[in-house]
C-alpha cells in the first residue's frame, strides 16, 4: 500500500525532503511508518527515536489530520492505502 508522509519545518530541513511516498505491506502501523522513514532519512533517527529504538515522546504524528496520540490504537493504528501522515516537530514559545 502507498502512504504519503509529509515532513514539516525542522524535520523537512533535517531530512532534506518534505514529502515521501512509501510502499508498505498491508496492515502496516504508524510505528512501521516511523521505522521506514528513519531508514529513508537516517538523519531523523536521533530526533525521532530514543536510544533503545522506541519512538520519542516528542514525536507527534498526525494521521489524516488527527493526532495519533488521540487515536485508540495510538502508534499501533493500522493504515490504509491513501492515508497521509504528517510529522510536525514540537514547538515552544510564548
PAMARVO-5372 format. One record per residue (C-alpha): residue number from 1; residue in three letters; z, x, y. Coordinates in Angstrom, 3 decimals, decimal comma. Example, Ala and Ser with C-alpha at 12.3 -4.5 7.8 and 13.67 -1.06 7.14 Angstrom:
<bagus>
{1; 'ALA'; {7,800; 12,300; -4,500}} {2; 'SER'; {7,140; 13,670; -1,060}} 
</bagus>
This chain:
<bagus>
{1; 'UNK'; {0,000; 0,000; 0,000}} {2; 'UNK'; {-0,616; 1,103; 3,567}} {3; 'UNK'; {2,240; 1,312; 6,051}} {4; 'UNK'; {1,889; 2,093; 9,747}} {5; 'UNK'; {4,532; 4,394; 11,220}} {6; 'UNK'; {4,989; 4,819; 14,963}} {7; 'UNK'; {6,944; 7,762; 16,318}} {8; 'UNK'; {8,267; 7,261; 19,840}} {9; 'UNK'; {9,415; 9,592; 22,618}} {10; 'UNK'; {11,036; 12,814; 21,328}} {11; 'UNK'; {10,058; 12,066; 17,723}} {12; 'UNK'; {6,414; 11,953; 18,783}} {13; 'UNK'; {6,758; 15,305; 20,527}} {14; 'UNK'; {8,606; 16,925; 17,624}} {15; 'UNK'; {6,104; 15,699; 15,026}} {16; 'UNK'; {3,148; 16,361; 17,338}} {17; 'UNK'; {1,751; 12,964; 16,403}} {18; 'UNK'; {2,635; 9,445; 17,401}} {19; 'UNK'; {1,142; 7,382; 14,611}} {20; 'UNK'; {0,919; 7,831; 10,862}} {21; 'UNK'; {-0,708; 5,689; 8,224}} {22; 'UNK'; {0,982; 6,246; 4,891}} {23; 'UNK'; {-0,300; 5,229; 1,476}} {24; 'UNK'; {2,766; 4,453; -0,654}} {25; 'UNK'; {3,413; 2,833; -4,043}} {26; 'UNK'; {4,101; -0,905; -4,104}} {27; 'UNK'; {7,775; -1,833; -3,574}} {28; 'UNK'; {8,477; 1,325; -1,574}} {29; 'UNK'; {11,530; 1,072; 0,649}} {30; 'UNK'; {12,245; 2,102; 4,216}} {31; 'UNK'; {14,123; 5,065; 2,738}} {32; 'UNK'; {10,955; 6,072; 0,831}} {33; 'UNK'; {9,015; 5,993; 4,101}} {34; 'UNK'; {11,583; 8,253; 5,765}} {35; 'UNK'; {11,116; 10,801; 2,973}} {36; 'UNK'; {7,304; 10,513; 3,231}} {37; 'UNK'; {7,335; 11,004; 6,999}} {38; 'UNK'; {9,545; 14,091; 6,689}} {39; 'UNK'; {7,081; 15,528; 4,140}} {40; 'UNK'; {4,197; 14,823; 6,530}} {41; 'UNK'; {6,047; 16,069; 9,624}} {42; 'UNK'; {8,684; 18,580; 8,415}} {43; 'UNK'; {9,838; 19,309; 11,974}} {44; 'UNK'; {11,607; 15,920; 11,901}} {45; 'UNK'; {13,810; 16,868; 8,946}} {46; 'UNK'; {16,710; 18,273; 10,960}} {47; 'UNK'; {16,641; 15,220; 13,257}} {48; 'UNK'; {16,353; 12,571; 10,546}} {49; 'UNK'; {18,289; 13,919; 7,571}} {50; 'UNK'; {21,836; 15,145; 7,036}} {51; 'UNK'; {22,386; 18,452; 5,245}} {52; 'UNK'; {22,799; 16,556; 1,940}} {53; 'UNK'; {19,377; 14,922; 2,421}} {54; 'UNK'; {20,671; 11,461; 3,301}} {55; 'UNK'; {19,291; 9,699; 6,396}} {56; 'UNK'; {21,136; 10,498; 9,606}} {57; 'UNK'; {23,380; 7,803; 11,073}} {58; 'UNK'; {21,475; 8,413; 14,330}} {59; 'UNK'; {18,177; 7,296; 12,772}} {60; 'UNK'; {17,333; 3,665; 13,522}} {61; 'UNK'; {14,001; 2,499; 12,130}} {62; 'UNK'; {12,573; -0,845; 13,212}} {63; 'UNK'; {10,609; -2,854; 10,644}} {64; 'UNK'; {8,122; -5,215; 12,261}} {65; 'UNK'; {10,323; -5,205; 15,375}} {66; 'UNK'; {13,670; -5,733; 13,588}} {67; 'UNK'; {16,353; -3,043; 13,485}} {68; 'UNK'; {16,545; -2,125; 9,787}} {69; 'UNK'; {20,341; -1,828; 10,024}} {70; 'UNK'; {20,483; -5,597; 10,647}} {71; 'UNK'; {18,484; -6,451; 7,509}} {72; 'UNK'; {20,406; -7,457; 4,381}} {73; 'UNK'; {18,987; -4,562; 2,329}} {74; 'UNK'; {19,065; -2,002; 5,157}} {75; 'UNK'; {17,200; 1,192; 4,239}} {76; 'UNK'; {16,581; -0,238; 0,759}} {77; 'UNK'; {14,399; -3,006; 2,212}} {78; 'UNK'; {11,103; -3,111; 0,323}} {79; 'UNK'; {7,924; -3,008; 2,360}} {80; 'UNK'; {4,638; -4,852; 2,080}} {81; 'UNK'; {1,104; -3,791; 2,946}} {82; 'UNK'; {0,556; -4,041; 6,673}} {83; 'UNK'; {4,208; -3,578; 7,622}} {84; 'UNK'; {4,920; -1,425; 10,634}} {85; 'UNK'; {7,879; 0,927; 11,033}} {86; 'UNK'; {8,829; 2,315; 14,393}} {87; 'UNK'; {11,225; 5,208; 14,858}} {88; 'UNK'; {12,887; 5,426; 18,264}} {89; 'UNK'; {15,314; 8,274; 18,991}} {90; 'UNK'; {18,823; 7,400; 20,172}} {91; 'UNK'; {19,121; 7,019; 23,909}} {92; 'UNK'; {22,095; 7,527; 26,132}} {93; 'UNK'; {22,748; 7,380; 29,782}} {94; 'UNK'; {24,344; 5,270; 32,383}} 
</bagus>
